[in-house]
Amino acid sequence: MKAAVIESVGRAVVTEVPDPTPGPRDVVVEVAACGLCGTDLHILQGEFAPKLPIVPGHEFAGEVVGVGSQVTEVALGDQVAVDPSLYCYECRYCRTGHNNLCERWAAIGVTTAGGAAQYAVAPVANCVKLPEHVRTQDAALVEPLSCAVRGYDVLQSRLGAHVLIYGSGTMGLMMLELAKRTGAASVDMVDLNPARLETARKLGVSASAATPDELDRPQGWDLVVDATGNAAAIQDGLGRVAKAGTFLQFGVADYATRVEIDPYRIYNQEITITGSMAVLHSYERAAELFANGVLDPDVFISDRLPLEQYPQALEQFAAGVGRKIVVVP
């Protein structure tokens, strides 16, 4: 079969690889679409993936075309979205309900072959059946949405909060859509990319600007979300949190990224600084939200490129052009 392969640091190619073979409790999915994510760039840069080469792609959905001998939960022809998370279920964190912090954490498309291919194999437990009205080629959005749902679980948002989001890429826009539906009094967004801010305005952001200095909230925001991973944005955002407010590190920063905090202010103003790591008990909820129309795929997916153009798709994503980019085998 044809697949994208990150062969070495900085090098991605499309080539022929062996067809996947399912184990007893696995299924084979014919991939309808696979989304690109910041994690894929980190893998390309030599981070995250424990070893290369690897077939990337942890955001994908498709049709079940093969099942293992012990699979009864899905059948050939079912349309599924695939949760890429692979946990040991034995370590301290798994046993205390923090599976996303598993000491042996792994993921399809990061530590094992993923969905940037014609076919992918996944445990049946990771497959969520999709209703007939959902277009499978759009359902690559379910995985990033599940990360956003996890982010809002961490925030424990209260009604009437004023929210500031840094970054109007796919993840920032998803946080915007969830904030609108969780009772926010206002949702403001900042980004240096005017085209992306235009999409935020189309989705109903309360206010948007290149910098929070252009927004009228001198007392700060109750919830500040960084969806960029950019050091300058994170540093600025930490200073925009209102008293008793919360800062969520949602964007994936490089390992070497460093910012400064003000311990006295954190103490004196009872500010919470927290993070959200990938998916945790949120994938099924995201699939239901997606099926119920929480996102408009035609707004969120800006580019649908053939799998053969995976290296170029990575370059476009790294350049910040477009919103969600998916490759179609």
C-alpha positions in Angstrom: 0.0 0.0 0.0 1.0 3.6 -0.4 1.9 5.6 2.8 3.6 8.7 4.0 6.8 7.9 5.9 8.9 10.3 8.0 12.2 8.5 7.3 14.6 10.7 9.3 14.7 14.1 10.9 13.5 16.7 8.3 12.7 14.1 5.6 9.2 12.9 4.7 8.4 10.8 1.6 5.5 8.9 0.1 6.3 5.2 -0.7 5.1 1.7 -0.7 4.9 -0.2 2.6 3.5 -3.6 3.5 -0.3 -3.8 4.1 -1.2 -3.9 7.8 -2.2 -7.2 9.4 -4.7 -7.1 12.2 -4.2 -8.9 15.5 -7.2 -10.8 17.1 -8.6 -7.6 18.6 -7.7 -5.2 15.8 -9.4 -3.8 12.8 -8.0 -2.6 9.5 -9.4 0.8 8.4 -9.4 2.1 4.8 -8.5 5.7 5.5 -10.9 8.3 4.1 -8.8 11.3 5.3 -6.0 12.0 7.7 -5.4 15.4 9.3 -2.0 17.1 9.9 -1.2 18.4 13.3 1.6 20.1 15.2 2.6 16.8 16.6 3.5 15.7 13.0 5.9 18.7 12.8 7.5 17.7 16.1 8.0 14.1 14.8 9.6 15.6 11.6 11.9 17.6 13.9 13.0 14.5 15.8 10.7 14.9 18.8 7.9 12.8 20.2 8.3 9.6 18.1 10.7 7.2 19.9 12.2 6.1 16.6 12.1 6.7 12.9 11.0 5.8 10.3 7.3 6.0 11.2 4.1 6.3 9.2 2.6 9.4 10.8 -1.1 10.4 11.1 -3.0 10.2 14.4 -6.1 12.1 13.1 -8.0 9.8 10.8 -11.3 8.1 10.0 -12.4 5.6 7.4 -14.2 2.3 6.7 -13.6 -1.0 8.4 -12.2 -3.4 5.7 -10.7 -6.1 7.9 -11.3 -7.5 11.4 -9.4 -9.7 13.7 -10.6 -13.1 14.8 -12.0 -11.9 18.1 -13.7 -8.6 16.9 -17.5 -8.4 17.4 -18.0 -4.7 18.1 -17.7 -3.5 14.5 -18.3 -5.1 11.2 -17.0 -4.8 7.6 -18.3 -1.6 6.1 -18.7 0.3 9.3 -17.5 3.9 9.3 -15.3 4.7 12.2 -13.2 7.5 13.7 -10.0 6.2 15.5 -8.8 7.3 18.9 -5.0 7.1 18.5 -4.2 6.8 22.2 -2.5 3.5 23.4 -2.2 3.0 27.2 -0.8 0.3 29.3 -3.7 0.3 31.9 -1.2 -0.9 34.5 0.9 2.0 35.6 0.1 4.4 38.5 -1.4 7.0 36.2 -3.6 4.6 34.3 -4.8 3.1 37.5 -5.7 6.5 38.9 -7.6 7.6 35.8 -4.9 9.7 34.2 -4.3 7.4 31.2 -3.1 10.3 29.0 -0.1 10.5 31.4 0.6 6.8 31.1 4.2 5.9 31.8 4.2 3.8 28.7 2.2 6.2 26.6 2.0 5.4 23.0 -0.1 6.4 20.0 -1.1 5.4 16.5 0.8 7.6 14.2 3.5 8.5 16.8 4.9 5.2 18.1 3.2 2.8 15.7 2.1 3.2 12.0 -0.7 5.7 11.6 -3.3 7.0 9.2 -1.3 8.8 6.6 -1.7 5.8 4.4 -4.2 3.9 2.4 -4.9 1.5 5.3 -4.2 1.6 9.0 -4.6 -0.9 11.8 -6.1 0.0 15.2 -7.4 -1.8 18.3 -11.2 -2.3 18.0 -11.5 -0.5 21.4 -10.1 2.6 19.8 -12.8 2.7 17.0 -15.9 4.8 17.4 -18.7 4.1 14.9 -20.0 7.1 13.1 -23.7 7.8 12.3 -24.6 7.5 8.6 -25.1 11.2 8.1 -21.5 12.0 9.1 -19.1 12.3 6.1 -16.2 10.0 6.9 -13.8 12.3 5.0 -14.6 15.1 7.5 -14.3 12.9 10.7 -10.5 13.4 10.9 -11.7 16.4 12.9 -12.9 14.2 15.8 -9.5 13.6 17.2 -8.4 17.3 17.5 -11.9 18.1 18.8 -11.4 15.4 21.5 -8.3 17.3 22.6 -10.3 20.5 22.8 -13.0 18.7 24.9 -10.2 17.5 27.2 -9.0 21.1 27.5 -12.4 22.3 28.6 -12.5 19.4 31.2 -9.3 20.8 32.7 -10.6 24.4 32.7 -13.8 23.5 34.6 -15.2 26.6 33.0 -17.9 28.5 34.9 -20.8 30.3 33.4 -20.3 33.9 32.4 -16.5 33.7 32.1 -14.6 36.1 29.8 -12.2 34.1 27.6 -9.1 35.1 25.7 -7.6 32.6 23.1 -4.2 33.0 21.6 -4.1 31.6 18.1 -6.9 31.1 15.6 -5.7 28.0 13.9 -7.7 24.8 14.1 -7.3 24.2 17.8 -7.9 27.8 18.8 -11.1 27.9 16.6 -12.3 24.6 18.2 -11.8 26.1 21.7 -13.8 29.1 20.5 -16.7 26.9 19.4 -16.6 25.1 22.8 -16.4 28.3 24.7 -19.5 29.6 22.9 -21.4 26.5 24.0 -20.2 26.4 27.6 -21.7 29.7 28.7 -18.9 32.2 28.1 -19.9 35.8 28.5 -17.3 36.7 25.8 -14.7 35.0 23.7 -11.9 37.2 22.4 -9.1 36.0 20.1 -5.7 37.3 19.1 -3.5 36.2 16.2 -0.9 37.8 13.9 -2.5 36.1 10.9 -5.3 38.3 9.5 -6.8 35.5 7.3 -7.2 33.2 10.4 -8.7 36.0 12.4 -11.3 36.5 9.6 -12.4 32.8 10.1 -12.7 33.5 13.9 -15.0 36.5 13.1 -17.0 34.3 10.7 -17.5 31.8 13.6 -18.7 34.6 16.0 -15.8 35.6 18.1 -16.7 38.5 20.4 -13.6 40.6 19.5 -10.4 39.9 17.6 -7.1 41.7 17.2 -3.4 41.2 16.6 -2.7 41.9 20.3 -4.7 42.0 23.5 -3.7 45.7 23.9 -6.2 46.4 21.1 -9.0 44.8 23.2 -11.0 46.6 25.9 -10.4 44.4 29.0 -7.8 46.1 31.2 -8.7 43.9 34.2 -7.8 40.8 32.2 -9.7 37.6 31.3 -11.0 34.9 33.6 -9.8 32.2 31.2 -6.7 32.6 29.0 -5.9 29.8 26.6 -2.7 29.5 24.6 -3.3 27.5 21.4 0.0 28.5 19.8 2.8 26.9 21.7 4.7 30.2 20.9 6.9 31.5 23.8 6.0 35.2 23.1 2.3 34.4 23.1 2.5 32.3 26.3 4.5 34.9 28.1 2.0 37.6 27.1 -0.9 35.4 28.0 0.3 34.8 31.6 0.1 38.5 32.2 -3.4 38.8 30.9 -5.1 36.5 33.5 -7.6 38.3 35.8 -7.6 37.8 39.5 -8.8 34.3 40.4 -8.4 33.4 36.7 -6.9 30.4 34.9 -4.2 30.1 32.2 -4.4 26.9 30.1 -1.4 25.8 28.2 -3.1 24.0 25.3 -0.7 24.6 22.4 2.2 22.2 22.0 5.5 24.1 22.6 8.9 23.0 21.6 10.8 21.2 24.3 13.2 24.1 24.7 10.5 26.8 25.1 10.9 28.8 28.4 8.9 31.6 29.9 9.0 33.5 33.2 6.3 33.4 35.9 5.6 35.8 38.7 5.2 33.6 41.8 4.0 36.5 44.1 1.3 37.4 41.6 0.2 33.8 41.3 -0.1 33.6 45.1 -1.6 37.0 45.7 -4.2 36.9 42.9 -4.9 33.2 43.2 -4.1 32.5 39.6 -4.2 28.9 38.3 -1.7 27.8 35.6 -2.5 24.4 34.1 -2.1 22.2 31.0 -4.0 19.8 28.9 -2.4 16.7 27.4 -4.1 15.2 24.4 -7.2 13.0 24.9 -8.6 11.7 28.2 -12.1 10.1 28.3 -13.1 12.7 25.6 -13.0 10.9 22.3 -16.6 9.5 22.3 -18.0 12.8 23.6 -16.2 14.6 20.7 -17.6 12.1 18.2 -21.1 12.8 19.5 -20.6 16.6 19.4 -19.2 16.3 15.9 -22.1 14.3 14.8 -24.4 16.9 16.3 -22.8 19.7 14.3 -20.6 21.5 16.8 -18.1 22.2 14.0 -18.7 23.0 10.3 -16.1 20.9 8.5 -16.3 23.1 5.4 -15.0 26.0 7.6 -12.4 24.0 9.5 -10.9 22.0 6.7 -9.2 24.5 4.4 -7.3 22.0 2.2 -7.8 18.4 1.1 -4.7 17.2 -0.6 -3.9 13.8 -2.1 -1.7 11.6 0.0 1.1 11.9 -2.7 1.5 15.5 -1.6 2.1 14.7 2.1 5.6 16.4 2.2 4.2 19.5 0.6 1.2 19.4 3.0 3.7 19.4 5.9 5.5 22.4 4.4 2.2 24.3 4.0 1.2 23.5 7.6 4.5 24.6 8.9 4.1 27.9 7.1 0.8 28.5 8.8 -1.1 28.6 5.5 -4.8 27.5 5.8 -6.6 25.9 8.7 -6.9 22.1 9.0 -5.1 20.3 6.2 -6.1 16.7 5.5 -4.6 14.3 3.1 -6.8 11.9 1.2 -5.4 8.5 0.1 
